[in-house]
């Protein structure tokens, strides 16, 4: 017996996606429930239940802590509002084709148009589309449209937009279009019929015409599976509509030499395999359908199932896949087209565009039409619905689709999987970006340009910089870091570098930060030399210290601050007041362009201690001081930091002494009188004796050279 399995048999894109989301939730241990049956198949529902994903009929059964999985048919506005009120986490598995209809309806209503939805009133998809909207009418046939337009004739001239249930047939669509175009004068028609259903029906019809018997697999409660069986019955006298292999008696097949098998969009692969194997002497041995229930579920979890679906029709003998060829002669598609009654010509051109086929690896551009947490949907202007999975948007695992895209954004991407049967194209923006980024890096290498990147890691010989996602190795000698500075300091910092070597085939790129720094320094130095003038202030960085001063980088050029210019205080070494790496304010004392020397100062004139001293004290004042240094001719005492005065040996006591240390000690604090201020030489003379004399005069005590010396202590 020749058995032909339809290429379109089994899960469609939307169902496959919904299952993947549900199985992912089960795998992640999320406490999730489906709102209604996720797909019309009891076997799948049982499998999900075994994995912990239960089903609730409505939100009254919701329990706090549960995550709601919305099925591929979608739900209406009131359900979303209720979910928000409940604060329920949601996994929205609404098929993107259905979501697109929701968006069209919202947009058209906002423009003040009335919306006609053509479909089964009680179908959950249609209920969801119409839910909560006043100016949305659902029609199951043209007669219902006629009735409404008779009772409300104003609608004939009002703006009206028409959308179709995704699973409606092309014939029904054409009938409706012909009808409304004759009656309404201001219409917009959106062809929202899903190609998956249409092609499944077409292929089933083609198979039914050629095969002696047809087996239709699907849940009997699924309207689409029922329609599939009906279609087959139109062209074939022997049709079995079954939910599983046990409903098919082998004896009933004995009389036939050719059998075709098709299956509804909710029929899992393990049922198709079971039926195929039961009928065939050669069970399907390849990965296409040779899968158990568990394996199939695993394939879904692995995201491999789409490929399985896209595999060529399975033939039990060498007969050519007629069904597949029949599909190629399909009528033109109008998916997503906005047909304006006044603009037939533009609609024709849209149709032209929609014929364009896509191939894997092609660069495409389109417009973002929807954003979900897991994908971004792109209108490519062709018959394919483009989508970018989250993993193909960005290299950044924390990236969120909604942060990167907005609806209406233009986007470019590569096609990485084209499914002509489903009418979908999986896209990758990441790959196109990577390609562009390599181009950028190569161009930067050729032009000796500068690129920016972030240092991601340190390794043995250097660091790795991520430049637009491309790893660039920078050898330690090219990091631009001073000697002995740990390279780990650069981790997570943004750096500018020059590409010094690229080998795209080996994915090897080498760069130099130092080269950029050297050039930046040279440019900065030229600027400094062209603008330098005495007194000009700079913010500089201390580069190195010597015993006589500090070298300070003022932007590409180093200047020297002499130790005496570092502080108003007397310091022994520059290291007493600055350290390498310090940022300090300096000003130009002098410079020599030819010798390339700059002398800098960093003492603030307002802090000049001599000015402070003269503002505060005058000759005759008695001031507290501290003995800081001894000389043979006297002792130096600090009056304020930066100003010392000399107490001459003759002014230390009111008698003759051998040396200052006989009377005073270093660090001693006492009161003295200022006897002279020399502004020019910035010298101060102090006297203890003057105070002793004054005290004696006041007490009328004659000086006795044999009496021990008197010093007036402050503390
Ligand atoms: Fe979506 Fe079409 Fe399937 S509308 S759920 S892909 S039949």
Boltz pocket constraint, residues with backbone or C-beta under 6 A from the ligand:
constraints:
  - pocket:
      binder: B
      contacts: [[A, 12], [A, 13], [A, 14], [A, 15], [A, 72], [A, 73], [A, 95], [A, 96], [A, 97], [A, 98], [A, 166], [A, 167], [A, 194], [A, 195], [A, 196], [A, 197], [A, 265]]
      max_distance: 6.0
